[in-house]
């Protein structure tokens, strides 16, 4: 028998979806986006790149394997991609009230309530996704009874990176090589992947001028929102480029490295959010299946003669990475560390490590 409370998702074009609450019962607003990944909701919900967004999961059944505990090792979460849920809300078709998994400690609904994040089930996510594909990512709000209890917000009009970044310099590992990680909203599996290569990792805030530090390479992380708000980061990257040390970027890091090199970015209609985005390494027939989560892209035509595309998306031809023709600077728009998703492109970290 239905005991959960009714809740509504309202889009900024006036479309209303009625569903049932299984998370925190509080109004929320954000940009409504969809992901076609079949698994990995603990990783997706804690991915800082989703900050300011209401996530629609297109796979119909969600919650059946529960959620692990947020245990930490050396300040890094063992199973999550950050310290908390980052999305503003979660929309699913069918929520599994029961869960079973060897590592599960709580239900998805319990977790959402603990972190104060609303969740809706009973929505026709097929119809919702059709609307988002046709009209593009839209503003939306989750309300309980009163449509006016919260206003629409556009997270792309605020500096989301500043919200997601760390606030102090943090150091991990004791390897011989020192890598500066610019935290634009870094996923913890990027930190894990770097530390596997036995380095000393110096994690700095998004606007920190790291150029006075002693380091062997620069890594620019993923992050949420509009890259145009990160001009301070871009200026610091430009100074680092003058030093000529190896630079690698992922996702937002690809966009910021591109901007530092003189290129421009633009907003995609509805972004790439899935585990099955096919990319091709430019100038080759090597293709990879990748995990992605971004709403902005680099304009290939804006790259200067010193730069060239590294990877190209095989679905829509958009940029999936850049590389400098003569210097050790390169980046990927996708997530080679996955978490969750395929690990086909984990070699990106090895390429960076080899250049240190």
N, C-alpha and C positions, 0 to 999 in steps of 0.2 A: 504494500500500500504506500502511495506517495506521501512522504512526510516532509520533504525538503520544501523550502519557501520559494515562491515564484520570483523571478528576476528578469530584467529586460536588457538587451543590448540594443542601443539606438545609434544608428549611423548618421553622419552629418547631412546625408541627403534625405533624411526623414524615415528611412527604412527601420522597422522595429522587428526584432526577433525575441520571442518569448521562450524562456527556459526555466531551469530549476537551479537553485544555489547549492554548491557543495564546498565552497570556500568561505572566506571571511565575508560577513554581510555588511559591506561598506561600499559606498559608491566610488567609482573610479573612472578615469578618462585617459585616453591616449590615442596613438595611431594604431589602427587595426591592421594586422599583417597575418599572413598564413605561412605555415611550414608544412611541407609534404613528407617530412621524416616519419617513419613508422615506429621508431623507438627513440629512447633517449630523453624523455621529458625531464628527469632530474637535472641533466646537463643543460638542456635548452633553457629551462626556467631560471637557472642560475648564471646564464651567459650574460655578462654586462652589456653586450651589443643589443639586447632586447630592452634596455632601459627606456622607459617612456612609452612602451608599446603594449597593446593588448594582443596576445598571441592566440591565433586560431590553429589548432592541430587538425589536419585534414584526415588523418587516420581515424577510423570511426570509434575504436575502443581504446580508452585511455585509463590508466590507473591500476591495471590488473597485476602489475608487479611491485606496487608500493613504492616506498622511498627509503633509501639507506640513511643511517645516522650521519650527521655532519662532523665526523671525526677529523682531526687535523694532525699533520706531521710536519714539524718545523715551520709552522705558520701557514701551511698550504693544505687546503681541503683534500681529503683522500678520494672523495667521490663526487663532489660538486665542482662547479667552475668558478664559484666565488663564495663569499661568506653567507649569502642570503638569496632569496628569490628576487630577481631583478624585474620581471614583467609587471605591468600594472594590473593585468587581469588575464585569465585563461578561459578559452572557449573550446568546448569539445562536444561531440555528438553523443556518445554513450560513455558514461562514467561507471567504472567497475567499483562497486561498494566493497567488494571483497578483494583481497590481494594475496599473492603467494610468490615468494622469492627468497632464496637463501640469505640474501643480504638486507631484506626489507625490515625496517623497524617501525614504520608507521604508514598510514594511508596517505595518498596524495591530498585528499580533502583535509586531513588533520594538519598536514604541512602548510597548506595554503592558509588555514586559519591561524596557525602559529605565527606566520609571517605577515598576517593582515592583508592578504591578497584575495580578491574575489574570484570565484570560479563558477562557470555556467555549464550545465549539460542539458541535453534535450533539444539542442539547436540543430537545424539542418545545415551542417557545415559545408555540404556540397553547394547549396544555394548561396550561402554566404561567400564561399570562395569564388563562385562564378561572378558575383557582384564585384569583388575585389580585383579579379582578373580583368574585368571589362572596364571598370572605372579607375582602377589603381588603388593603392593603399589609401584608406580613408580615416578621418577622425571618427572616434566612437566613444560611447560612455556606457557604463554598466550602472543601472539604477534599480532601486527597490521601492517601487510604488510611485514615486514622484519623479517625472521626467526632468524636472528642473532642479533636482537636488545637487547637481554638479554641472559645470560648464564643460564644453568641448575644449581640448587643448591640442596644440600641435607641437610635439617634442622637437621637431626640426627647427623651431624658432628659438631654441634655447641651447646653451652649451652643455650637452649631455656628457661629453668627455670629462669635463671638470667635475661633474657629479660622480662619475664612475671611477675616476683615478684615485690612487692612494694619496695620502696627505703628507707623507714623510719618506725619506730614503730608507729602503730596506735591503738587507744583504743576505744572500743564501749561498751555501756551498763554500768550498775551500780549494777549488781547482786553480791551476797555474794561470789559465787564461781568464781575463776579466771582461765581462760583457755588461754593458749598460742596457737595461730594459726600460724603455719609455712606456709607462703604464697609462694607456688611453682607455682602460677598462679591460685589463688583460684577463683572459681565461686561464685558470690555474693549470690546465694541461699544457699550455705553452711554457709555463715555468717548469713543470715536471719534465717536459721534453728537452728543455735546455739543460737542466741539471743532470740529466742522464749522460750528457756529454762531458761531465766532470769539469765544470767551470766554476768561477766565482761570479755570481749574478748580482748586479746592483740595480735594484728596481727604484725608479725615480718618478715623481709626479709628472703629469703631462706637460706642465709649463716650466719644469726645472731646467736650468742651463747646466747641462752635464759636461760641457766642453772643457771645463777646468779639471775634470776627474781624470785619473789614470786608468785607461781602459784599452782593450784590444779590438773590440767590435761593438757595434750599436745595433740593437734590435728594437723595432717599433711595433707595438702590440695592436691587436684589434680594439674596437671600441664602438660606442653607440653614436647615432645621430649624424649631423651635418659636419663634414670635415672643414668647412669654411670658418668654423669657430676656433680652429686650432692654429691660428697664424703664429702664435708664440712657439708652438712645437715646430712648425715649418721653418721658422727663422733659426732655431737651434739645430735642426737637421742640415740646413744649408751650411752653417758653420762647420758641422761635422764632415760634410762632403769635402770641404776645403782641406781637411786633414788627411783625407784619402783612406781612412780605415774602413774595414768591411762594414756594410750596412745591409740589414735585412728587415723587411716589414711584412706583416700579415694583416689582411683585411683593411681596417682603417689605416694600418701602417703602410699598405700599398698606396692608398690615396694620399697620405701625407708625404711620402717619399716622392710621389709623382708631382705633387704641388711644389715641393722643394726643388724639383728639377725643371719647373716651369710649365707643367701640364695643368689641365683643368679637370674638374669633376662635375658630375651632373646627377640628378635623382632619377633612379629607375622607376618605371611605372608601378611595379609591385615588388621589386627586389628579387633576390635569390635566397631562399631559405629552405634547405633540404639536405638530404644525404646523397643525392644522386645527380649532381650537376656534372655533366661531362665537359672536360677541358682538353685542349690539345696544346702541347708544347710547340710554340711558334717555330717554324722552319723545320719541323720534323713530322713524322706520322705517329709519334708517341701520344697516346690518349690516356686520361685518368678519370676515375669517378671521384668526386670530391664532396666534402661537407662545406656548406656555405651559410652565411647569415649576414646579409648587408643590403642596404637600400640605396646606396650611392655607388657610382662607378667612375672610372677614369676614362677620359676621352682619348682614344688611340690617336686620333688625328691631331691632338694638341701636343703630342710628344715631340721634343726637339730632335735634331739630327744625332745628338749624343746618346739618345735612348731608343729602345725598341721594345715591343711587346714580348713578354716572356711566355705567357699562356693566353689562349683565346677560348671563350665559352662557345661550345659547339651548338648550343641551343639558339642563342641570339647574337653571336659574334662580338659580344662585349669583351672588354679587357679583363683578364684574370691574372695580371702580373706584369711587371716591367723589369728590365735590366739595362744597366749602363753598358755601352759598347766596349769601353776600355777599362773601367774602374770596377772594384768589387762591390757594387751596389745592385741589389735585386730585391724583388718582393713578389708576394702571391696574394691575390684577392680572396682566395679560398682558405680553408683551415686545414693545413697539413697535419696538425695535431689531432684533428677530428674531435672526439669526445663530445657528442657521440658521432659515429659515422665511420666511413672507410679510412684506412691509413695508407692508401696507395702512395701518397705524396709526402710521407714522413722524411724522405730523402732531402727535402728542403733544408732541414736542420743540419744534416750532414754537409750539404754544400756550404752553408754558412760557417760551420765549424772548421772545414778544410781551409777556409780563407783567413782564419784568425792567425 
